[in-house]
Amino acid sequence: MATPKPLTAPQDQSDAELAAQPAAYWTGVAHEALIAFTRARQAELGFTQPQYWLLRNLSEHDLSPDGHGMTVPELRRAMAGYLRPEDDLGAEAETLLRQGRLTRDGDGRLWITEAGEEARTRIKAHAPTIRARMHEGIDDADYVTALKVLRRMIRNTGGRLP
């Protein structure tokens, strides 16, 4: 199947032509664009997305089920669904350790510090602004419809919904 030509303006293709476009191509383009946008906004705040994920997964006020420390391999398993191949959790954890946002115990478990919790909270406070930029010009009903369509395509192809 040929790769569709990118659109330069909405009037370039009719609805019928758009309906014939491969969803996998466009979801891939969207995925890459949204990840790049999010990572760029977080970089402006002085963090990488993997650093934020480390803090979230270690915080008892966020994704950690119990607030207990975790090793890098345990964190990698916990984040397997959204890590990118280029993400180096070991290096990212070392940066957070140097910054005093994490500590490491004698068993190699990483723990979030008060400074790490403050950083996690500060980054999280910017999430609504990042979301608003992504959703600009898209009403909630259209967004919900798009998600329902994607979820149905996942089910239609035997994929698993999270």
C-alpha atoms as one frame of an Amber mdcrd trajectory, in Angstrom:
protein
   0.000   0.000   0.000   1.370   3.394  -0.921   1.957   5.974   1.773  -0.705
   8.680   1.532   0.446  12.139   0.614   0.357  14.477   3.618  -2.368  17.082
   3.614  -1.417  20.722   3.291  -4.964  22.034   3.767  -8.320  20.407   4.618
  -9.697  21.096   1.135  -6.964  18.969  -0.502  -9.002  15.790  -0.205 -12.682
  15.003  -0.115 -14.330  13.151   2.745 -14.479  10.057   0.514 -10.731  10.301
  -0.135 -10.036  10.790   3.552 -12.229   7.788   4.425  -9.994   5.634   2.220
  -6.825   6.662   4.073  -5.121   3.974   6.194  -5.818   4.539   9.889  -2.516
   2.941  10.925  -0.541   5.540   8.973  -2.408   8.495  10.474  -2.425   7.137
  14.017   1.347   6.686  13.697   1.802  10.250  12.457  -0.423  11.525  15.275
   1.435   9.456  17.885   4.831  10.802  16.859   3.591  14.402  16.690   1.866
  14.270  20.078   4.852  12.634  21.802   7.258  15.165  20.265   5.003  18.051
  21.323   4.630  16.759  24.892   8.357  16.103  25.260   9.211  19.555  23.945
   6.850  21.228  26.421   8.309  19.190  29.294  11.847  20.030  28.159  10.892
  23.699  28.426  10.166  22.962  32.097  13.590  21.355  32.520  12.494  17.709
  32.520  12.363  14.778  30.180   9.202  12.739  29.863  10.955   9.623  31.280
  12.050  11.629  34.326   8.448  12.652  34.911   7.346   9.029  34.540   9.964
   7.937  37.080   8.671  10.479  39.575   5.052   9.490  38.899   5.752   5.774
  39.301   7.559   6.352  42.599   5.051   8.778  44.117   2.453   7.455  46.517
   0.348  10.429  45.369   0.345   9.311  41.738   0.986   5.942  40.044   2.763
   4.038  42.819   0.297   1.664  44.456   2.134   1.734  47.788   4.841   4.419
  47.687   7.592   1.827  48.000  10.865   2.180  46.157  11.544   0.276  42.946
  14.619  -0.800  41.028  15.237   0.429  37.495  14.231  -2.984  36.037  11.002
  -2.908  38.079  10.294   0.612  36.852  11.047  -0.432  33.272   8.477  -3.248
  33.591   5.926  -0.860  35.108   6.402   1.550  32.194   6.721  -1.029  29.419
   3.515   0.127  27.747   4.743   3.648  27.097   8.550   3.698  27.118  10.186
   4.476  23.801  13.238   2.550  22.574  15.463   5.593  23.068  14.414   6.090
  26.715  17.264   5.210  29.098  15.691   4.931  32.543  19.033   4.254  34.210
  20.528   7.497  32.900  17.339   9.430  33.659  17.313   8.064  37.232  20.969
   9.079  37.678  20.073  12.634  36.673  17.240  12.710  39.209  19.578  11.262
  41.869  22.142  14.022  41.200  19.368  16.620  41.431  18.226  15.239  44.796
  14.819  14.259  43.440  15.441  10.561  44.041  17.480   8.550  46.527  18.728
   4.958  46.246  18.769   2.506  49.116  21.204  -0.352  49.721  19.033  -2.738
  47.676  19.187  -0.481  44.613  15.611   0.713  45.022  14.853   4.275  43.990
  12.713   6.438  46.239  11.176   9.813  45.501  12.334  12.649  47.745  10.411
  15.698  48.893  12.167  17.669  46.130  11.090  14.983  43.646   7.495  15.176
  44.828   7.558  18.964  44.472   8.963  18.622  40.947   6.314  16.007  40.020
   3.560  18.305  41.273   5.002  21.297  39.385   5.218  19.356  36.109   1.747
  17.880  36.572   0.339  21.389  36.996   1.326  22.082  33.377  -0.558  19.059
  31.979  -3.860  20.951  31.444  -2.060  23.602  29.375  -0.330  20.960  27.252
  -3.645  19.157  26.758  -5.414  22.397  25.861  -2.863  23.129  23.132  -3.309
  19.624  21.687  -7.097  19.892  21.785  -7.318  23.442  20.412 -10.163  23.634
  17.888 -11.451  20.155  18.809 -14.613  19.963  20.857 -14.954  17.216  23.433
 -17.691  15.428  21.456 -15.421  15.091  18.402 -12.552  13.915  20.597 -14.756
  11.292  22.262 -15.966  10.123  18.836 -12.371   9.779  17.626 -11.450   7.704
  20.686 -14.517   5.495  20.288 -13.596   4.872  16.643 -10.009   3.987  17.575
 -11.159   1.693  20.389 -13.534  -0.064  17.996 -10.727  -0.514  15.441  -8.565
  -2.008  18.179 -11.305  -4.488  19.091 -12.022  -5.221  15.391  -8.391  -6.206
  14.859  -8.133  -8.390  17.964  -6.127  -5.847  19.915  -6.462  -5.394  23.643
  -7.698  -2.224  25.219  -5.762  -1.103  28.284
